[in-house]
Amino acid sequence: MRELPSPPRVRNNFDDETDGFRRMTVLVIAYYFPPMGLSGVQRTLKFVKYLAEFGWKPIVITAGEMPYYASDETLLEEIAPLIERGEVEIVRTESAGLPGKGKNGILKLPGAAYQRFRSKLLQTFLQPDSRIGWKKHALKAIDAIYARENIDAIFSTAPPYTDFLIAKEVRAKYGTPYLMDYRDAWVSNPVLNFYATPFHKAYAAKLEDECLRASDAVTVVNRGMKEVLLNNYNFLNHEDVRILPHGFDPEDFERAAPFAGHVGAKEKFRITYSGTFYVGRSPKVFLEGVCAAVAQAPGLKKDLELLFVGVLQKEYYKLIQRLGLEGNSVVRGYVAHRESVGLLLSSDVLWMTMSDDISAPGKLYEYFGARKPILGLVPKDSQAARMLIDYGAAIITAPDDSAGVTEAILTLYELWKRDALGFDVNESFVQGFDRRMLTRDLARVLRTIAHPITA
């Protein structure tokens, strides 16, 4: 990876938060962006929201209207004033034509088995992913942007990894330095990515290698991803790859107060899951553990409320019924983000599950922001487990240990009955994930790769 000189400082009257540099423009390449919902849009949205405070104008290139699994118009409200003032610009293109038709613009999330089948089928024939068809539309729109704007840096976030290919081509054509932002690992991600043959994996590795060599900076969400990249690509060094974790926005929690009431009975022991069960994640072990806990603890059946905030597939509805937990379960479906945050605040315990040891789902950071006890079904030595330990207010079980879930539920229930669920949260740890401060760090990385014109 090239070493670039530090950009010169500019003698002007910008405040300290811009570090004395002139305001610059960053092209943000992000297929997923509001009003699309779900967790994949949050990181990019919050960076765009706060970059103006640190001397950058983001121009976001993203997919146009298309059916998707969730929509949240309220997310765009967060940046509407910035758009009106010309501090943020959104450019929407034709989409890639996937994932297909939906009713009122909303797709039905398929069951786990079909998700796995469809994912493998698409990844067998489309590399690096099913959004490769968007590339030509994005490049055409980017040419139009360059015809009228001076772009100082590119921020490209993935998945989809097509975003990286687009940034690489723009870098080659215009010479603009670009930053590769990994929300999820690429070739080394066994949960998200499937390779039908060794050739498929070798081709993906070739693409990743080319993108990394052409990039000017790399950011990842946790140390595990950084270590994997350094191990897989020996031309990278520790300074080339920087950790820029997911986070939470304190403003979301301030706005969420009106939504923080219980949706069921007020005096319930509420355990909440926020998000969607994608490939590699399932509520099965958790629900089986809860079922066993209900059988062991007098009163738990009456007191327990399991709240699911997000899209829940039909097969999991059936599992809830089969385990006799239908009367204890409240399924809200997908709700506006501010409402989902309010429901976290109204909960007694939050839970999550994951099977790999490298990821740290975005929901985990919002759980931290809610400062509630967390039950984590995660691998023992995973990134998520280490973070939960640092958080302080967590109980950890293996993702396949239903007996461990049962024990944890019984422990938490006894504490709830005694009004003693006040775990000590590591506040300094939590504050390290403030979205605004993370954006400040991103702005500094962008400054190191950009070439500003001095005044």
CORZIZI-V684744 format. One line per field, one symbol per residue. phi: phi as a letter, one per 40 degrees, with the letter a starting at -180 (. if undefined). A space follows every 50 residues. Layout:
# CORZIZI-V684744
phi = ???
This chain:
# CORZIZI-V684744
phi = .cbbcccccbcabcccccfgcccbbbcbcadcadcdbgccccdcdccccb cccbgbbcbcbacccacacabaccccccbdcccccgcbbbbbbcccgbch cacfgbccccccccdcccccccccbbbcaccdccdcccccccdccccbbc ccabbbbacccddcccccccdccbgccbbcbccbcbccbcccbbbcadcd ccccccccdccccccbabbbcacdccccccccbcccbcccbbcbccabbd ccccccdcbccccbccbbccbbbbhbccdgbacdccccccdcccccbcgc dcccbbbbbhcbcdccdccdcccgbccbbbbcgcbddcccccccccccab baaabcbbcaddcdccddccfbdbbbcbddbcdccccccccgbabbbccb bccccdccccccccccccfbccccccccccccbcdccccdccdcccccbc bcccc
